[in-house]
Amino acid sequence: MSSLKQLQQQKADLDLKIAQSLEIAKRISAELEQAQIRQQQIDTGTREIMGLMEKYNLSPEDLFPSAAAKVIPIQSKEAKTLAEMRQYFNRR
């Protein structure tokens, strides 16, 4: 009798694992479908942007200027002034 109960318990455990696996598979399938939809939207948007860039003769740099262009070097006079200010306040 005990072996029959053990087998029934093992069957119940396996049934639970199978049910959990099926739920996980459904969730993964839904996530994959959402990812495919998002990828299609991205591809459509990219094609639209590329079409507009071609229509208006724009380059990627026109749309996304490099960060290097935004960097303004400190002039030597300003740097000297900052150094003098630091020395003045450090002496106090």
Secondary structure, 3 states (H helix, E strand, C coil): CHHHHHHHHHHHHHHHHHHHHHHHHHHHHHHHHHHHHHHHHHHHHHHHHHHHHHHCCCCHHHHCCCHHHHCCCCCHHHHHHHHHHHHHHHHC
